[in-house]
Amino acid sequence: MTDRTDSPRSRRERPAKPALSREGIVTAAVAVLRAEGLPKVTMRRLAQELDTGPASLYVYVRNTAELHAAVLDELLGTIGPAPADGSWRERLERLLTAYTAMLFEYPGLARSALTARPSGPHYLNLIESLLALLDEGGVPPAQAAWGVDLLLQHTTATAAEHADGEAASEEDWDALRGALHGASARTHPRIAALGDALLAGAPQERLSWALRTLITGIEHAPAPD
C-alpha cells in the first residue's frame, strides 16, 4: 500500500503565503541586514526571503534607496525617546550619541544614511525630540530648524567614518601620525607644536566635544532671515 504521507502536496494543500506589505518587506530587510549586512539588502534578496518575484516588491518600495531609508527609519525606533534626567544640553547630547551608537552597530548603514531620506514615524519622532530639547534651551526656532540638520549631519558622518568597512586601517593611522610628528617646525610650525593634540582623545570624547561645540554654536549663531 502506498504511504500517502510521502506523496508531494499540491499547491492547494500548502499554507498560503502571507500577503505582501510594506511593513513585511521592511521587517524582512532588517532581518537580512542584521544577518548578512547592508550590501545584501536588495530587492532580489528580499524577493527570495519572501518567496516572491522582485517586481512584486516595487509595488510597495520604489527602489533600493527608498528601502534603505525605510530600514533606517525602522532602526531609529530602537534608540528610544530622549532621556528624562539632566539638563537640556546633556539630554540632547545623549540622544544624539544614542543615534550614533545605533549606526555604529550596523556597519554600512551609516554610509547609506548620509544620503538616505527617511520620512517614517521614527525619523519624525527623532526630529521632534531634537527640536523640543533645543526649544527647552531657548534656541530660536529658525536656528533650531537649521541646527537639527547640522547635528544629524555630523553624527551620521562620524558613524560613517568609523563604522563601515572602509575605515582607515592601523597602517593608515601610523602613516598619519608619522607625518604629523615628523613635520618640520620651520615649514609647519603649528603642526609641529600641536602634533599630539591633533590626534588626541578617544572617539567618544571627540564626539562629545564636537556635539557640545555644535550645540553652543546653534544656540548663539542666528540663522539668516
RAZIVEN-V341408 format. One record per residue. N is the residue number from 1. RES is the residue in one small letter. SS is DSSP state (hx for helix, st for strand, lp for the rest). PHI is phi in whole degrees, -180 to 180 (NA if undefined). PSI is psi as a letter, one per 30 degrees, with the letter a starting at -180 (NA if undefined). Layout:
# RAZIVEN-V341408
n=N res=RES ss=SS phi=PHI psi=PSI
n=N res=RES ss=SS phi=PHI psi=PSI
This chain:
# RAZIVEN-V341408
n=1 res=m ss=lp phi=NA psi=k
n=2 res=t ss=lp phi=-74 psi=k
n=3 res=d ss=lp phi=-83 psi=j
n=4 res=r ss=hx phi=-66 psi=f
n=5 res=t ss=hx phi=-69 psi=f
n=6 res=d ss=hx phi=-96 psi=f
n=7 res=s ss=lp phi=-76 psi=k
n=8 res=p ss=lp phi=-59 psi=k
n=9 res=r ss=lp phi=-87 psi=k
n=10 res=s ss=lp phi=-74 psi=l
n=11 res=r ss=hx phi=-60 psi=e
n=12 res=r ss=hx phi=-67 psi=f
n=13 res=e ss=hx phi=-86 psi=f
n=14 res=r ss=lp phi=-75 psi=k
n=15 res=p ss=lp phi=-64 psi=k
n=16 res=a ss=lp phi=-66 psi=k
n=17 res=k ss=lp phi=-71 psi=k
n=18 res=p ss=lp phi=-59 psi=k
n=19 res=a ss=lp phi=-63 psi=k
n=20 res=l ss=lp phi=-68 psi=k
n=21 res=s ss=lp phi=-154 psi=l
n=22 res=r ss=hx phi=-61 psi=e
n=23 res=e ss=hx phi=-62 psi=e
n=24 res=g ss=hx phi=-66 psi=e
n=25 res=i ss=hx phi=-65 psi=e
n=26 res=v ss=hx phi=-66 psi=e
n=27 res=t ss=hx phi=-60 psi=e
n=28 res=a ss=hx phi=-64 psi=e
n=29 res=a ss=hx phi=-64 psi=e
n=30 res=v ss=hx phi=-64 psi=e
n=31 res=a ss=hx phi=-63 psi=e
n=32 res=v ss=hx phi=-66 psi=e
n=33 res=l ss=hx phi=-57 psi=e
n=34 res=r ss=hx phi=-66 psi=e
n=35 res=a ss=hx phi=-89 psi=e
n=36 res=e ss=hx phi=-129 psi=f
n=37 res=g ss=lp phi=95 psi=l
n=38 res=l ss=hx phi=-62 psi=e
n=39 res=p ss=hx phi=-57 psi=f
n=40 res=k ss=hx phi=-86 psi=f
n=41 res=v ss=lp phi=-84 psi=i
n=42 res=t ss=lp phi=-124 psi=l
n=43 res=m ss=hx phi=-61 psi=e
n=44 res=r ss=hx phi=-64 psi=e
n=45 res=r ss=hx phi=-66 psi=e
n=46 res=l ss=hx phi=-68 psi=e
n=47 res=a ss=hx phi=-61 psi=e
n=48 res=q ss=hx phi=-64 psi=e
n=49 res=e ss=hx phi=-63 psi=e
n=50 res=l ss=lp phi=-99 psi=g
n=51 res=d ss=lp phi=56 psi=h
n=52 res=t ss=lp phi=-149 psi=a
n=53 res=g ss=lp phi=-95 psi=l
n=54 res=p ss=hx phi=-55 psi=e
n=55 res=a ss=hx phi=-61 psi=f
n=56 res=s ss=hx phi=-66 psi=f
n=57 res=l ss=hx phi=-73 psi=f
n=58 res=y ss=lp phi=-69 psi=f
n=59 res=v ss=lp phi=-67 psi=f
n=60 res=y ss=lp phi=-108 psi=f
n=61 res=v ss=lp phi=-135 psi=k
n=62 res=r ss=lp phi=-67 psi=e
n=63 res=n ss=lp phi=-161 psi=l
n=64 res=t ss=hx phi=-65 psi=e
n=65 res=a ss=hx phi=-61 psi=e
n=66 res=e ss=hx phi=-66 psi=e
n=67 res=l ss=hx phi=-62 psi=e
n=68 res=h ss=hx phi=-64 psi=e
n=69 res=a ss=hx phi=-64 psi=e
n=70 res=a ss=hx phi=-68 psi=e
n=71 res=v ss=hx phi=-64 psi=e
n=72 res=l ss=hx phi=-59 psi=e
n=73 res=d ss=hx phi=-60 psi=e
n=74 res=e ss=hx phi=-61 psi=e
n=75 res=l ss=hx phi=-73 psi=f
n=76 res=l ss=hx phi=-61 psi=f
n=77 res=g ss=lp phi=-69 psi=f
n=78 res=t ss=lp phi=-88 psi=f
n=79 res=i ss=lp phi=-88 psi=f
n=80 res=g ss=lp phi=78 psi=l
n=81 res=p ss=lp phi=-76 psi=l
n=82 res=a ss=lp phi=-64 psi=k
n=83 res=p ss=lp phi=-58 psi=l
n=84 res=a ss=lp phi=-95 psi=f
n=85 res=d ss=lp phi=-110 psi=l
n=86 res=g ss=lp phi=101 psi=l
n=87 res=s ss=lp phi=-71 psi=l
n=88 res=w ss=hx phi=-62 psi=e
n=89 res=r ss=hx phi=-65 psi=e
n=90 res=e ss=hx phi=-63 psi=e
n=91 res=r ss=hx phi=-68 psi=e
n=92 res=l ss=hx phi=-64 psi=e
n=93 res=e ss=hx phi=-63 psi=e
n=94 res=r ss=hx phi=-69 psi=e
n=95 res=l ss=hx phi=-66 psi=e
n=96 res=l ss=hx phi=-67 psi=e
n=97 res=t ss=hx phi=-66 psi=e
n=98 res=a ss=hx phi=-64 psi=e
n=99 res=y ss=hx phi=-62 psi=e
n=100 res=t ss=hx phi=-64 psi=e
n=101 res=a ss=hx phi=-63 psi=e
n=102 res=m ss=hx phi=-63 psi=e
n=103 res=l ss=hx phi=-68 psi=e
n=104 res=f ss=hx phi=-60 psi=e
n=105 res=e ss=hx phi=-71 psi=f
n=106 res=y ss=lp phi=-125 psi=i
n=107 res=p ss=lp phi=-54 psi=k
n=108 res=g ss=lp phi=101 psi=e
n=109 res=l ss=hx phi=-68 psi=e
n=110 res=a ss=hx phi=-62 psi=e
n=111 res=r ss=hx phi=-67 psi=e
n=112 res=s ss=hx phi=-63 psi=e
n=113 res=a ss=hx phi=-66 psi=f
n=114 res=l ss=lp phi=-64 psi=f
n=115 res=t ss=lp phi=-118 psi=f
n=116 res=a ss=lp phi=-67 psi=k
n=117 res=r ss=lp phi=-124 psi=i
n=118 res=p ss=lp phi=-66 psi=k
n=119 res=s ss=lp phi=-139 psi=g
n=120 res=g ss=lp phi=-83 psi=a
n=121 res=p ss=hx phi=-65 psi=e
n=122 res=h ss=hx phi=-71 psi=e
n=123 res=y ss=hx phi=-66 psi=e
n=124 res=l ss=hx phi=-63 psi=e
n=125 res=n ss=hx phi=-63 psi=e
n=126 res=l ss=hx phi=-64 psi=e
n=127 res=i ss=hx phi=-60 psi=e
n=128 res=e ss=hx phi=-61 psi=e
n=129 res=s ss=hx phi=-65 psi=e
n=130 res=l ss=hx phi=-64 psi=e
n=131 res=l ss=hx phi=-65 psi=e
n=132 res=a ss=hx phi=-64 psi=e
n=133 res=l ss=hx phi=-69 psi=e
n=134 res=l ss=hx phi=-65 psi=e
n=135 res=d ss=hx phi=-64 psi=e
n=136 res=e ss=hx phi=-61 psi=e
n=137 res=g ss=lp phi=-83 psi=g
n=138 res=g ss=lp phi=81 psi=g
n=139 res=v ss=lp phi=-73 psi=k
n=140 res=p ss=lp phi=-56 psi=k
n=141 res=p ss=hx phi=-54 psi=e
n=142 res=a ss=hx phi=-64 psi=e
n=143 res=q ss=hx phi=-68 psi=e
n=144 res=a ss=hx phi=-65 psi=e
n=145 res=a ss=hx phi=-62 psi=e
n=146 res=w ss=hx phi=-74 psi=e
n=147 res=g ss=hx phi=-65 psi=e
n=148 res=v ss=hx phi=-59 psi=e
n=149 res=d ss=hx phi=-60 psi=e
n=150 res=l ss=hx phi=-65 psi=e
n=151 res=l ss=hx phi=-64 psi=e
n=152 res=l ss=hx phi=-71 psi=e
n=153 res=q ss=hx phi=-61 psi=e
n=154 res=h ss=hx phi=-68 psi=e
n=155 res=t ss=hx phi=-66 psi=e
n=156 res=t ss=hx phi=-66 psi=e
n=157 res=a ss=hx phi=-64 psi=e
n=158 res=t ss=hx phi=-62 psi=e
n=159 res=a ss=hx phi=-65 psi=e
n=160 res=a ss=hx phi=-65 psi=e
n=161 res=e ss=hx phi=-67 psi=e
n=162 res=h ss=hx phi=-103 psi=f
n=163 res=a ss=hx phi=-100 psi=f
n=164 res=d ss=lp phi=-91 psi=l
n=165 res=g ss=lp phi=-70 psi=f
n=166 res=e ss=lp phi=-100 psi=g
n=167 res=a ss=lp phi=-62 psi=l
n=168 res=a ss=lp phi=-60 psi=k
n=169 res=s ss=lp phi=-78 psi=l
n=170 res=e ss=hx phi=-63 psi=e
n=171 res=e ss=hx phi=-64 psi=e
n=172 res=d ss=hx phi=-64 psi=e
n=173 res=w ss=hx phi=-64 psi=e
n=174 res=d ss=hx phi=-62 psi=e
n=175 res=a ss=hx phi=-65 psi=e
n=176 res=l ss=hx phi=-67 psi=e
n=177 res=r ss=hx phi=-60 psi=e
n=178 res=g ss=hx phi=-62 psi=e
n=179 res=a ss=hx phi=-66 psi=e
n=180 res=l ss=hx phi=-68 psi=e
n=181 res=h ss=hx phi=-72 psi=f
n=182 res=g ss=lp phi=-94 psi=g
n=183 res=a ss=lp phi=-63 psi=k
n=184 res=s ss=lp phi=-76 psi=k
n=185 res=a ss=lp phi=-68 psi=f
n=186 res=r ss=lp phi=-81 psi=e
n=187 res=t ss=lp phi=-94 psi=f
n=188 res=h ss=lp phi=-135 psi=i
n=189 res=p ss=hx phi=-61 psi=e
n=190 res=r ss=hx phi=-72 psi=e
n=191 res=i ss=hx phi=-64 psi=e
n=192 res=a ss=hx phi=-61 psi=e
n=193 res=a ss=hx phi=-77 psi=f
n=194 res=l ss=hx phi=-115 psi=g
n=195 res=g ss=hx phi=-54 psi=e
n=196 res=d ss=hx phi=-71 psi=e
n=197 res=a ss=hx phi=-65 psi=f
n=198 res=l ss=hx phi=-62 psi=f
n=199 res=l ss=lp phi=-115 psi=g
n=200 res=a ss=lp phi=-77 psi=l
n=201 res=g ss=lp phi=95 psi=k
n=202 res=a ss=lp phi=-73 psi=l
n=203 res=p ss=hx phi=-53 psi=e
n=204 res=q ss=hx phi=-65 psi=e
n=205 res=e ss=hx phi=-66 psi=e
n=206 res=r ss=hx phi=-69 psi=e
n=207 res=l ss=hx phi=-64 psi=e
n=208 res=s ss=hx phi=-61 psi=e
n=209 res=w ss=hx phi=-63 psi=e
n=210 res=a ss=hx phi=-63 psi=e
n=211 res=l ss=hx phi=-65 psi=e
n=212 res=r ss=hx phi=-65 psi=e
n=213 res=t ss=hx phi=-66 psi=e
n=214 res=l ss=hx phi=-65 psi=e
n=215 res=i ss=hx phi=-62 psi=e
n=216 res=t ss=hx phi=-63 psi=e
n=217 res=g ss=hx phi=-66 psi=e
n=218 res=i ss=hx phi=-63 psi=e
n=219 res=e ss=hx phi=-68 psi=e
n=220 res=h ss=hx phi=-114 psi=f
n=221 res=a ss=lp phi=-97 psi=j
n=222 res=p ss=lp phi=-66 psi=k
n=223 res=a ss=lp phi=-75 psi=k
n=224 res=p ss=lp phi=-61 psi=l
n=225 res=d ss=lp phi=-63 psi=NA
